[in-house]
Amino acid sequence: MAEESQHTEHESLHTVLEEEKREFVRAASRESKLSLAVRALRHRNFQLFFAGQLISLIGTWMQTVAQSWLVYSMTGSAFLLGAVGFSSQIPVFIMAPVGGIVADRLNRQRVVIATQIASMILAGILAALTLTHRVQVWQIMLLASGLGVVNAFDIPARQAFLIDMVGREDLMNAIALNSSMFNGARIIGPAIAGILVASIGEGWCFFANSVSYLAVIGGLLLMRIEHRAKLATQGSPLENVLEGFAYARNTGPIRAILLMLGLVSFVGMPYTVLMPIFADQILHGGAKGLGILMGATGVGALLGAASLAARVGVKGLGRVIATCACGFGLSLILFSFSRIFWLSTCLLLPVGFFMMVQMASSNTLVQSMVPDRLRGRIMSVYSMMFMGMAPFGALSAGTVAHHLGAPWTVAVGGLACMAGAILFWMHLPTIRSKTRELVLAQGMTGGSPAEEMTSRGLS
């Protein structure tokens, strides 16, 4: 009996030890996955960028929501909402090629500092005009255009600057974390803006945005960049511009990704311009409702960006882009027909998720294929497709919504996104081989062996 008792105790102890071992392995696995998902934050420069940019982006989203509501409350016009959106983004389409040259030829850190200072000044002017009750629609459009010019230089430089902060090995993770940060702010900013607009007015949102730029400027000034990417030094500015466009046009995978991105930006993204109409006239939520709806999109987008953060390779991103563009379009169609506030809020979660996964996957795959000396110029073309096509979409959506209504405008845009996604999917087999070749040439497999990437493919 004593021997049996000792044997039972031994088995019990063994079971406990095995369970503790399994728990330790599970904990180590969770820690490993978390470390993998935030590996770019091991770089001090990216830590500074991440913290400062998060604060600044919360202010930016506060201004975006408050500005839309201010224009809508002053005019009640869908067309003018679209016109302001057009004013803020058309400079990106026109000036981005120049911004790309600047990003490839000058110190990117200094360029980004300059753009942040300019954005801070513009937000401060809008705050002063609004708080003194002197603001007019034409002034909002003028300041929005000025911010668009700043963004034409900021977007290519900031995207290309990521590799200077984290190096080639962590670039993909930095892009995903940057997207997560953007959409974390997208949740917080609109929620705060909805409360402030309803309680103390739009001007204080603009003021808060202006002050928030101090955080990112401070972080940029504290950075010490030790390994800067090789910049372009040969050729005239015009030759540099043409070289960038030629590379984007003649490189099949990059051309296909950018065209898909441009289509979605033109026909799908204008739903954000029409959101004040949905919040007020269709769902009867007012300014707070607008903040909730925009925040819901941000929650979905944050989940999408987080899902990409743990990826270590680019395998399958082509299929991800096609699938998400289709899912984005379908979600927009369902949202357009909803007349229940909570249902519309829930439907904006997949809208934000699919939108962000497509955009971040496109960014990752493009940057994985492009050489360093062309990175700024190719990212300028990326910004032309991402933000530069949006103003044409915003203006056309505002015009169409004036005649057909906001719901049908959004539904047609969603249907066009789905059609484009199907065409992109059909084109994937023809670009798979070239994609694999370009990624391997840049050494951007994210740690995966070259033989595995070659044998399995990327798309």
Helices and strands as residue ranges (DSSP letters): H 2-37, G 39-42, H 44-75, H 78-105, H 108-131, H 137-166, H 171-199, H 202-222, H 237-250, H 252-267, G 269-272, H 275-277, I 278-282, H 286-309, H 317-337, H 341-369, G 372-374, H 375-383, I 384-388, H 390-404, H 406-442, H 450-456
